Amino acid sequence: MTWVFLLALAAPVIEWRAEHARPDPFGATVAVDKAAEPRLVKWRSARGAYASAHLVVRAADYTLTIESPFPVDVYREWFHQIHGVFYPDALIPVTLPLQARIPDPDNKIEGQTARAYWVDVWVPADAKPGTYTVTAKAGSEIADATLTVTQTATPAGDTLSIDHNSYGSSFLAEQYPKLAAQYGEEWTQSDAFFELIHAYHRLFYEHRGIFHQLGYGHGGKVAPEFAPELTGSGRNRKIASWSLYDRHYGPLLDGSAFAKTRRGAQPIPFVYLPITPEWPASFVNWGEPGYETEFVNVVREMEKHFREKGWTKTRFELFFNHKKRYKAFPWDGDEVRFLEDDAYFKEYWRLWRAAIPGASPVKFVFRSDSSWALEQQVKDLEGIVNFWVCSSGMLSWMPETARQAKTRGDIVWHYSGPPAIQEKSTAITQHLMRAWVWDIDGYIHWLTVAPGRDPWFASTGSDTGLVYSGERFGIEMPLASIRLKLQRNALQDLAVLDRSKVAAAVKAYNGTTPDQWWNPRPAIADGPPNAVNNADIGDAARPANRLLRRTDAAAWQRLREVIP
């Protein structure tokens, strides 16, 4: 006990910590991150990027200030208790100078001896290369960090598309009940509602990601804010109003929703169309001339509206998300398991070509989220589907399939879910690193806006949430997580890391070679898709997944040594 007490006395009152060594509320590094070097070593940044670190303070009462030559954003780290262990993740923005004390009366941790802050230093694109000092003060205690700004300029665009998936808008009322209650029945038509949606888009955009909201359910019903209002039937079926759709999407599709961000105004790169088997034509008429008439007439109006608005930089996705086992439609639109269902894709492609002018400047893509039948679909639907979102497990033994699709100009992403808070800090980098090593276009996190019923005092790990509601803190907008920040910083690094260094990068990352990121082709790959089950896929994907699981918390610190 005496030795522990002496160590506590020797610990600095204020200190900078490296971003992958997450601190706990007692000033130590969380156990799963022990491999990471905790000291802030070689803090450096390219221009047009963020440099990040933890700041740990052990003073009982203090005023926190930071002096920096560049803009600084500071966040209080919230400690989530999971199975008796504390991990920081949610980030609550604070304004400096900040009056604070230990223990944090809000986080309510018995015996807390340290508070932690996440610090983002924004290095503008026109910053002069050189060495700078960032100084943090807690009362009379001072901690300096040296930041080297390199000659390298971070590209404005993204090397990878990292997508953050969500469903509908009902989660907003659940996570912002006070705000929603102010508007009552008018909530989903209020300015506050649409501004909150745009705030989610902005948060992910500022973290070099995409926010993707699917506006319809498995039965094909589309929420009003995700589609124009329709009227009439048959030849009289047409769009009656664009009001809610344009309030929702207008600022996203012209880029004005991002005008005040550091990355600048840019239209969103992808968006789901509201088209389902039930919209804009009812599936009860499938195969009849009336279905084709309604579908073609409304889609033709949509193309005309997008074109006249100048919304020509976003890819509008024709995408079907239903499965036949949900008993709404007799075919799989999502993760096709029976190859005969491809006939529906081909028929929709015929309807699509009848509706869209060949010379349209509007960018449309036909998207398929594919797993069981991926390999065969890429062959059979060539020239129809040109956007493939692939099961990470199954794509892992199909390098030729990925190359085939990429060679003909198709977009290829893989998908999985976010890592939980209690996993290693580098877990958030593994799926995007996989996309980079595989040389595909991106990765999609399944469901990233659901951190749990009570993420503050009863967290289960938030493995379906990378953002949090700020309403508990009087902030009517989403809050970032440490995991989202770490992902952003990894994307910044990959944006300036030349692909000629893939082998050196993966060796530094986890001691592997690029070939080891692919799995051997299993026997199940040569059988019928409907004979494969999830356990089979898990077994076949195990070799590469085992290597990723062994990746330690120091992986990204080592990879950064490869970056010039």
C-alpha positions as CSV (number, residue, x, y, z in Angstrom):
1,M,0.0,0.0,0.0
2,T,2.9,2.4,0.8
3,W,4.4,1.8,-2.6
4,V,1.1,2.6,-4.3
5,F,0.8,5.7,-2.2
6,L,4.3,6.9,-3.2
7,L,3.6,6.2,-6.9
8,A,0.4,8.4,-6.6
9,L,2.5,11.1,-5.1
10,A,5.0,10.9,-7.9
11,A,2.4,11.1,-10.6
12,P,2.3,14.5,-12.4
13,V,-0.7,16.7,-11.7
14,I,-1.2,17.3,-15.4
15,E,0.1,15.2,-18.3
16,W,-0.4,14.6,-22.0
17,R,-1.2,11.0,-23.0
18,A,-1.0,9.4,-26.4
19,E,-4.5,8.9,-28.0
20,H,-4.4,5.0,-28.1
21,A,-3.6,4.7,-24.4
22,R,-7.0,5.5,-22.9
23,P,-6.9,6.6,-19.3
24,D,-9.1,5.4,-16.5
25,P,-10.6,7.6,-13.7
26,F,-7.6,6.8,-11.4
27,G,-4.9,8.0,-13.9
28,A,-3.8,4.5,-15.1
29,T,-4.1,3.2,-18.7
30,V,-7.1,0.9,-19.2
31,A,-5.9,-2.7,-19.2
32,V,-6.7,-3.6,-22.9
33,D,-4.6,-0.6,-24.0
34,K,-1.6,-1.4,-21.9
35,A,0.5,-2.2,-25.0
36,A,0.2,1.4,-26.2
37,E,2.9,3.8,-25.3
38,P,1.1,6.2,-23.0
39,R,3.5,9.1,-23.3
40,L,2.9,11.7,-26.0
41,V,5.8,10.8,-28.2
42,K,6.4,12.4,-31.6
43,W,3.1,14.3,-31.7
44,R,3.0,15.5,-35.2
45,S,0.4,16.2,-37.9
46,A,0.1,16.8,-41.6
47,R,-1.6,20.1,-42.6
48,G,-5.4,20.1,-42.9
49,A,-5.8,17.5,-40.2
50,Y,-6.3,17.0,-36.4
51,A,-3.7,16.1,-33.9
52,S,-5.2,14.5,-30.8
53,A,-4.3,13.5,-27.3
54,H,-5.7,12.8,-23.9
55,L,-5.0,15.3,-21.1
56,V,-5.1,13.8,-17.6
57,V,-5.5,16.0,-14.5
58,R,-5.1,14.9,-10.9
59,A,-5.7,18.2,-9.1
60,A,-8.6,18.4,-6.6
61,D,-9.8,21.8,-7.7
62,Y,-8.4,23.6,-10.7
63,T,-9.0,25.9,-13.7
64,L,-8.0,24.3,-17.0
65,T,-6.6,26.4,-19.8
66,I,-4.7,25.5,-23.0
67,E,-2.5,27.7,-25.1
68,S,-2.1,26.7,-28.7
69,P,-1.0,28.3,-32.0
70,F,-3.9,26.5,-33.7
71,P,-7.6,26.1,-32.9
72,V,-8.3,23.7,-30.1
73,D,-11.4,21.6,-29.3
74,V,-11.6,20.2,-25.8
75,Y,-13.9,17.5,-24.5
76,R,-14.6,16.0,-21.1
77,E,-14.2,12.2,-21.3
78,W,-17.1,10.3,-19.7
79,F,-16.1,7.0,-18.0
80,H,-18.5,4.1,-18.7
81,Q,-18.5,1.3,-16.2
82,I,-18.7,-2.1,-18.0
83,H,-18.4,-5.3,-16.0
84,G,-16.8,-3.4,-13.1
85,V,-14.2,-1.7,-15.3
86,F,-14.2,2.0,-16.3
87,Y,-13.5,3.0,-19.9
88,P,-13.7,6.5,-21.4
89,D,-15.7,7.0,-24.6
90,A,-18.4,9.7,-24.8
91,L,-17.0,13.2,-25.3
92,I,-18.7,16.2,-23.8
93,P,-17.5,19.5,-25.3
94,V,-16.3,22.1,-22.8
95,T,-15.3,25.7,-23.0
96,L,-12.0,27.0,-21.6
97,P,-11.1,28.3,-19.1
98,L,-12.9,25.4,-17.3
99,Q,-13.5,25.2,-13.5
100,A,-13.3,21.6,-12.5
101,R,-12.8,19.4,-9.5
102,I,-12.2,15.7,-8.5
103,P,-14.2,13.6,-8.2
104,D,-16.4,14.6,-11.1
105,P,-19.9,15.1,-9.4
106,D,-21.6,14.2,-12.7
107,N,-19.8,10.9,-13.5
108,K,-20.2,9.8,-9.8
109,I,-17.2,7.5,-9.5
110,E,-16.3,6.5,-6.0
111,G,-12.6,7.1,-5.3
112,Q,-11.9,9.0,-8.6
113,T,-8.5,10.6,-8.6
114,A,-8.1,11.8,-12.2
115,R,-10.2,13.5,-14.8
116,A,-9.4,13.1,-18.5
117,Y,-10.0,15.4,-21.5
118,W,-9.7,14.7,-25.2
119,V,-7.9,17.5,-27.0
120,D,-8.2,18.1,-30.8
121,V,-5.7,20.5,-32.3
122,W,-6.8,21.6,-35.8
123,V,-3.9,22.2,-38.0
124,P,-5.2,24.3,-41.0
125,A,-4.2,23.4,-44.5
126,D,-2.2,26.7,-44.8
127,A,-0.3,26.1,-41.6
128,K,3.5,26.7,-41.8
129,P,5.5,23.5,-41.3
130,G,7.6,23.6,-38.2
131,T,7.6,22.8,-34.5
132,Y,5.1,24.3,-32.1
133,T,4.3,24.1,-28.4
134,V,0.9,23.4,-26.9
135,T,0.6,24.3,-23.2
136,A,-2.0,22.9,-20.8
137,K,-2.4,24.5,-17.4
138,A,-4.3,23.2,-14.3
139,G,-4.0,25.9,-11.8
140,S,-0.3,26.5,-11.4
141,E,0.7,23.2,-12.9
142,I,1.9,23.2,-16.5
143,A,2.4,20.5,-19.2
144,D,3.9,21.2,-22.5
145,A,3.5,19.1,-25.7
146,T,5.6,19.6,-28.8
147,L,3.7,19.4,-32.1
148,T,5.5,19.1,-35.4
149,V,3.6,20.1,-38.5
150,T,4.9,18.4,-41.5
151,Q,5.1,19.5,-45.2
152,T,2.4,16.9,-46.1
153,A,-1.0,18.2,-47.0
154,T,-4.0,15.9,-46.1
155,P,-6.2,15.5,-49.2
156,A,-9.6,17.2,-48.8
157,G,-11.3,14.0,-50.2
158,D,-11.4,10.7,-48.5
159,T,-9.2,7.7,-49.4
160,L,-12.0,5.4,-48.1
161,S,-15.7,5.9,-47.7
162,I,-16.5,5.0,-44.1
163,D,-20.3,4.8,-43.8
164,H,-22.4,5.0,-40.6
165,N,-25.7,3.3,-41.0
166,S,-29.0,4.1,-39.2
167,Y,-32.7,3.4,-39.7
168,G,-35.4,6.0,-40.0
169,S,-35.7,9.0,-37.6
170,S,-37.6,7.6,-34.7
171,F,-34.4,7.2,-32.7
172,L,-34.3,11.0,-32.4
173,A,-37.4,11.3,-30.3
174,E,-36.1,8.4,-28.1
175,Q,-32.8,10.0,-27.5
176,Y,-34.0,13.7,-27.4
177,P,-37.3,13.3,-25.5
178,K,-37.3,16.8,-24.0
179,L,-36.7,18.4,-27.4
180,A,-39.3,16.3,-29.1
181,A,-41.9,17.0,-26.3
182,Q,-41.6,20.7,-27.0
183,Y,-43.1,20.2,-30.5
184,G,-45.6,17.4,-29.7
185,E,-47.3,16.1,-32.9
186,E,-45.5,18.7,-35.0
187,W,-42.1,17.3,-34.0
188,T,-41.3,15.5,-37.3
189,Q,-42.2,18.7,-39.3
190,S,-40.3,21.1,-37.1
191,D,-37.1,23.0,-38.0
192,A,-35.5,21.5,-34.9
193,F,-36.2,18.0,-36.2
194,F,-34.5,18.6,-39.5
195,E,-31.6,20.6,-37.9
196,L,-31.0,17.6,-35.7
197,I,-30.7,15.3,-38.6
198,H,-28.3,17.7,-40.3
199,A,-26.3,17.8,-37.1
200,Y,-25.7,14.0,-37.3
201,H,-24.6,14.4,-40.9
202,R,-22.2,17.2,-39.9
203,L,-20.7,15.3,-37.0
204,F,-19.9,12.3,-39.2
205,Y,-18.7,14.5,-42.0
206,E,-16.3,16.3,-39.7
207,H,-14.9,12.9,-38.8
208,R,-14.3,12.0,-42.4
209,G,-17.3,9.7,-42.6
210,I,-20.8,9.4,-44.1
211,F,-24.2,9.3,-42.3
212,H,-26.6,7.0,-44.1
213,Q,-30.3,6.9,-43.0
214,L,-32.6,4.2,-44.5
215,G,-36.0,5.7,-44.5
216,Y,-38.2,2.7,-45.0
217,G,-39.0,-0.6,-43.3
218,H,-38.9,-4.2,-44.5
219,G,-42.6,-3.9,-45.6
220,G,-41.7,-1.1,-47.9
221,K,-43.4,1.7,-46.0
222,V,-41.5,5.0,-46.4
223,A,-41.4,7.7,-43.7
224,P,-42.8,11.1,-44.9
225,E,-39.5,13.0,-44.6
226,F,-37.6,10.5,-46.8
227,A,-39.8,10.7,-49.9
228,P,-41.8,13.2,-51.9
229,E,-45.6,13.1,-51.3
230,L,-47.5,11.2,-54.0
231,T,-51.0,11.5,-55.3
232,G,-53.2,9.6,-57.9
233,S,-52.9,6.2,-59.3
234,G,-52.1,4.5,-62.6
235,R,-51.3,7.1,-65.3
236,N,-52.3,9.8,-62.9
237,R,-49.7,8.8,-60.2
238,K,-47.4,11.7,-59.7
239,I,-45.6,13.7,-57.1
240,A,-47.8,16.1,-55.2
241,S,-45.2,17.8,-53.0
242,W,-41.4,17.9,-52.4
243,S,-41.8,20.0,-49.3
244,L,-40.6,17.6,-46.5
245,Y,-38.1,15.9,-48.8
246,D,-36.4,19.1,-49.8
247,R,-36.3,20.4,-46.2
248,H,-34.6,17.1,-45.3
249,Y,-32.3,16.7,-48.2
250,G,-31.9,20.0,-49.8
251,P,-29.1,21.3,-47.5
252,L,-27.4,17.9,-47.7
253,L,-27.5,17.6,-51.5
254,D,-26.3,21.1,-52.2
255,G,-23.7,21.1,-49.4
256,S,-25.0,24.1,-47.5
257,A,-25.6,22.0,-44.3
258,F,-21.8,21.8,-44.1
259,A,-20.9,25.4,-44.9
260,K,-19.6,26.2,-41.4
261,T,-17.5,23.1,-40.9
262,R,-13.7,23.0,-41.1
263,R,-13.9,20.7,-44.1
264,G,-16.1,23.1,-46.0
265,A,-19.4,22.8,-47.9
266,Q,-19.7,19.6,-49.9
267,P,-22.8,17.6,-50.9
268,I,-23.2,14.2,-49.3
269,P,-21.6,11.5,-51.4
270,F,-24.3,8.9,-51.1
271,V,-28.0,8.8,-50.3
272,Y,-30.7,6.1,-50.3
273,L,-33.6,6.6,-52.7
274,P,-37.0,5.9,-51.2
275,I,-37.8,3.3,-53.8
276,T,-39.1,-0.1,-52.4
277,P,-41.2,-2.8,-54.0
278,E,-44.1,-0.8,-52.4
279,W,-43.1,2.7,-53.4
280,P,-43.8,4.5,-55.7
281,A,-46.0,1.6,-57.1
282,S,-47.8,-1.0,-55.0
283,F,-46.4,-4.5,-55.2
284,V,-49.9,-5.9,-55.4
285,N,-49.8,-4.8,-59.0
286,W,-46.3,-6.4,-59.7
287,G,-46.1,-7.7,-63.2
288,E,-49.0,-5.6,-64.4
289,P,-48.7,-2.6,-66.8
290,G,-50.0,-0.4,-64.0
291,Y,-47.0,-1.1,-61.8
292,E,-44.6,-0.1,-64.5
293,T,-46.6,3.0,-65.4
294,E,-46.6,4.3,-61.8
295,F,-42.9,3.4,-61.2
296,V,-41.6,4.9,-64.4
297,N,-43.7,8.1,-64.1
298,V,-42.6,8.9,-60.5
299,V,-39.0,8.0,-61.0
300,R,-38.9,10.2,-64.1
301,E,-40.2,13.1,-62.1
302,M,-37.6,12.5,-59.4
303,E,-34.7,12.5,-61.9
304,K,-36.1,15.8,-63.3
305,H,-36.3,17.4,-59.9
306,F,-32.8,16.4,-58.9
307,R,-31.4,17.6,-62.2
308,E,-33.2,21.0,-62.0
309,K,-31.9,21.4,-58.4
310,G,-28.4,20.8,-59.5
311,W,-28.0,17.8,-57.2
312,T,-25.5,16.0,-59.5
313,K,-22.6,15.2,-57.2
314,T,-24.4,12.7,-54.9
315,R,-24.9,9.1,-55.8
316,F,-28.6,8.2,-55.4
317,E,-28.9,4.5,-54.5
318,L,-31.6,2.2,-55.8
319,F,-31.5,-0.3,-52.9
320,F,-33.8,-3.1,-51.6
321,N,-33.5,-3.9,-47.9
322,H,-36.1,-6.6,-47.4
323,K,-35.8,-10.4,-46.9
324,K,-38.5,-12.9,-47.9
325,R,-38.5,-14.4,-44.4
326,Y,-40.1,-11.2,-43.1
327,K,-43.1,-12.2,-45.3
328,A,-43.7,-8.8,-46.9
329,F,-42.3,-9.7,-50.4
330,P,-41.6,-13.1,-52.0
331,W,-37.9,-12.4,-52.8
332,D,-34.8,-11.2,-51.1
333,G,-33.7,-7.7,-51.9
334,D,-31.0,-7.7,-49.1
335,E,-28.4,-10.5,-48.8
336,V,-29.9,-12.6,-51.6
337,R,-29.6,-16.3,-50.7
338,F,-31.6,-17.8,-53.7
339,L,-30.2,-17.0,-57.1
340,E,-33.6,-17.1,-58.7
341,D,-34.3,-13.8,-56.9
342,D,-31.9,-12.1,-59.2
343,A,-34.8,-12.0,-61.7
344,Y,-36.3,-9.1,-59.7
345,F,-33.1,-7.1,-59.9
346,K,-33.1,-7.6,-63.7
347,E,-36.7,-6.5,-64.0
348,Y,-36.1,-3.4,-61.8
349,W,-33.2,-2.6,-64.1
350,R,-35.5,-2.7,-67.1
351,L,-38.0,-0.4,-65.4
352,W,-35.1,1.9,-64.3
353,R,-33.8,2.3,-67.9
354,A,-37.3,3.2,-69.0
355,A,-37.5,6.0,-66.5
356,I,-34.0,7.6,-66.5
357,P,-32.8,9.5,-69.6
358,G,-29.5,8.1,-70.9
359,A,-27.8,11.4,-70.8
360,S,-28.9,12.4,-67.2
361,P,-26.2,14.2,-65.2
362,V,-27.7,12.9,-62.0
363,K,-25.6,10.0,-60.6
364,F,-27.7,6.9,-59.9
365,V,-26.3,3.6,-58.7
366,F,-27.9,0.2,-58.2
367,R,-26.8,-1.1,-54.8
368,S,-26.8,-4.7,-53.5
369,D,-25.8,-5.7,-50.0
370,S,-24.6,-9.2,-50.7
371,S,-23.3,-12.1,-48.8
372,W,-24.5,-15.7,-49.5
373,A,-24.7,-15.3,-53.3
374,L,-22.0,-12.6,-53.7
375,E,-19.6,-14.4,-56.0
376,Q,-22.3,-15.5,-58.4
377,Q,-24.2,-12.2,-58.3
378,V,-21.1,-10.2,-59.2
379,K,-21.0,-12.3,-62.4
380,D,-24.7,-12.6,-63.2
381,L,-25.6,-9.0,-62.5
382,E,-22.7,-7.3,-64.3
383,G,-23.9,-4.1,-65.9
384,I,-26.9,-4.0,-63.6
385,V,-25.7,-3.7,-60.0
386,N,-22.7,-1.4,-59.8
387,F,-22.4,-0.8,-56.0
388,W,-21.6,-3.9,-53.9
389,V,-21.7,-3.8,-50.1
390,C,-20.2,-7.1,-49.2
391,S,-20.2,-9.3,-46.1
392,S,-16.7,-8.9,-44.6
393,G,-16.5,-12.7,-43.8
394,M,-17.5,-13.9,-47.3
395,L,-15.5,-11.3,-49.2
396,S,-12.4,-12.3,-47.2
397,W,-12.0,-15.4,-49.4
398,M,-13.0,-13.7,-52.7
399,P,-10.1,-11.4,-53.8
400,E,-10.8,-12.1,-57.4
401,T,-14.4,-11.2,-57.0
402,A,-13.4,-7.8,-55.4
403,R,-10.9,-7.2,-58.2
404,Q,-13.5,-8.2,-60.9
405,A,-16.0,-5.7,-59.7
406,K,-13.4,-2.9,-59.2
407,T,-11.9,-3.4,-62.6
408,R,-15.2,-2.8,-64.3
409,G,-15.8,0.4,-62.3
410,D,-18.2,-0.9,-59.6
411,I,-18.0,0.5,-56.1
412,V,-17.1,-2.1,-53.5
413,W,-17.5,-1.8,-49.7
414,H,-17.5,-4.4,-46.9
415,Y,-19.6,-4.3,-43.8
416,S,-19.7,-5.3,-40.2
417,G,-20.4,-3.5,-36.9
418,P,-18.5,-1.0,-34.6
419,P,-16.3,-2.4,-31.9
420,A,-17.5,-2.1,-28.3
421,I,-16.0,0.4,-25.9
422,Q,-14.2,-2.4,-23.9
423,E,-12.2,-3.6,-26.9
424,K,-8.7,-2.4,-27.6
425,S,-8.4,1.2,-28.8
426,T,-7.1,0.0,-32.2
427,A,-10.2,-2.2,-32.8
428,I,-11.9,0.8,-34.5
429,T,-9.1,0.8,-37.1
430,Q,-9.3,-2.8,-38.1
431,H,-12.2,-2.8,-40.6
432,L,-11.1,0.4,-42.3
433,M,-7.5,-1.0,-42.5
434,R,-9.0,-4.1,-44.0
435,A,-10.7,-2.1,-46.7
436,W,-7.4,-0.3,-47.4
437,V,-5.3,-3.5,-47.6
438,W,-7.9,-5.1,-49.8
439,D,-7.9,-2.0,-52.1
440,I,-11.7,-1.6,-52.1
441,D,-13.6,1.6,-51.7
442,G,-15.0,1.6,-48.2
443,Y,-16.6,0.1,-45.2
444,I,-20.0,0.4,-43.5
445,H,-20.6,0.2,-39.8
446,W,-24.0,-1.4,-39.2
447,L,-26.1,0.8,-36.9
448,T,-24.1,3.6,-35.3
449,V,-26.6,5.8,-33.5
450,A,-27.9,3.4,-30.8
451,P,-25.5,3.6,-27.8
452,G,-28.0,1.8,-25.5
453,R,-30.9,2.7,-23.2
454,D,-28.6,4.2,-20.5
455,P,-25.0,4.5,-21.9
456,W,-24.1,6.7,-19.0
457,F,-24.5,4.4,-16.0
458,A,-25.5,1.1,-17.5
459,S,-23.4,0.8,-20.7
460,T,-23.3,-2.6,-22.4
461,G,-20.4,-1.5,-24.6
462,S,-22.2,0.6,-27.2
463,D,-21.4,-1.7,-30.1
464,T,-24.2,-0.2,-32.1
465,G,-23.3,3.4,-31.4
466,L,-20.4,5.6,-32.2
467,V,-22.3,8.8,-31.1
468,Y,-24.3,9.8,-28.1
469,S,-27.2,12.1,-27.5
470,G,-26.1,15.4,-25.9
471,E,-29.5,16.1,-24.3
472,R,-28.4,14.9,-20.8
473,F,-25.9,17.8,-20.8
474,G,-28.2,20.4,-22.3
475,I,-26.7,20.0,-25.8
476,E,-29.4,19.3,-28.4
477,M,-27.0,17.6,-30.9
478,P,-25.0,14.3,-31.1
479,L,-21.7,13.9,-29.3
480,A,-18.7,12.1,-30.7
481,S,-17.0,9.2,-29.1
482,I,-13.3,8.5,-28.6
483,R,-13.7,5.6,-31.0
484,L,-15.0,7.9,-33.7
485,K,-12.1,10.3,-33.1
486,L,-9.6,7.4,-33.4
487,Q,-11.2,6.3,-36.6
488,R,-11.0,9.8,-38.0
489,N,-7.3,10.1,-37.2
490,A,-6.6,6.7,-38.8
491,L,-8.4,7.9,-42.0
492,Q,-6.3,11.0,-42.0
493,D,-3.2,8.9,-41.8
494,L,-4.3,6.5,-44.6
495,A,-5.1,9.6,-46.8
496,V,-1.4,10.5,-46.9
497,L,0.0,6.9,-46.8
498,D,1.0,5.8,-50.3
499,R,-0.3,2.4,-51.4
500,S,3.3,1.3,-52.3
501,K,3.7,1.0,-48.5
502,V,0.9,-1.5,-47.8
503,A,3.4,-4.3,-47.0
504,A,5.4,-2.1,-44.6
505,A,2.2,-0.8,-43.0
506,V,0.6,-4.2,-42.2
507,K,4.0,-5.5,-40.9
508,A,4.2,-2.5,-38.5
509,Y,0.5,-2.8,-37.7
510,N,0.3,-6.4,-36.6
511,G,3.3,-8.3,-38.1
512,T,1.4,-9.7,-41.0
513,T,1.7,-9.7,-44.8
514,P,-1.0,-8.4,-47.2
515,D,-1.9,-11.9,-48.2
516,Q,-2.7,-12.9,-44.6
517,W,-5.6,-10.4,-44.7
518,W,-7.4,-12.7,-47.1
519,N,-8.7,-16.1,-46.1
520,P,-8.1,-19.4,-48.0
521,R,-11.0,-20.4,-50.2
522,P,-13.2,-22.8,-48.2
523,A,-15.1,-25.7,-49.5
524,I,-18.5,-24.0,-48.8
525,A,-17.6,-21.4,-51.5
526,D,-18.2,-24.0,-54.2
527,G,-21.6,-25.1,-52.9
528,P,-25.1,-23.6,-53.3
529,P,-25.5,-20.3,-51.4
530,N,-28.7,-21.5,-49.6
531,A,-26.7,-24.5,-48.1
532,V,-24.3,-22.2,-46.2
533,N,-25.0,-21.0,-42.6
534,N,-23.5,-18.4,-40.4
535,A,-21.4,-20.9,-38.4
536,D,-19.9,-22.0,-41.7
537,I,-19.0,-18.5,-42.6
538,G,-17.5,-17.8,-39.2
539,D,-15.3,-20.9,-39.4
540,A,-14.1,-20.0,-42.9
541,A,-13.3,-16.4,-41.9
542,R,-11.4,-17.4,-38.7
543,P,-7.8,-17.4,-39.9
544,A,-7.7,-13.7,-40.9
545,N,-10.0,-12.7,-38.0
546,R,-7.7,-14.4,-35.5
547,L,-4.8,-12.2,-36.7
548,L,-6.9,-9.1,-36.4
549,R,-8.0,-10.0,-32.8
550,R,-4.4,-10.4,-31.8
551,T,-3.7,-6.8,-33.0
552,D,-2.6,-4.8,-29.9
553,A,-3.3,-1.3,-28.8
554,A,0.1,-0.1,-30.0
555,A,-0.7,-1.1,-33.6
556,W,-1.5,2.3,-35.0
557,Q,1.4,3.9,-33.1
558,R,3.7,1.6,-35.0
559,L,2.0,2.1,-38.3
560,R,2.6,5.9,-38.0
561,E,6.3,5.2,-38.2
562,V,5.7,4.2,-41.8
563,I,4.2,7.6,-42.7
564,P,6.7,10.1,-44.0
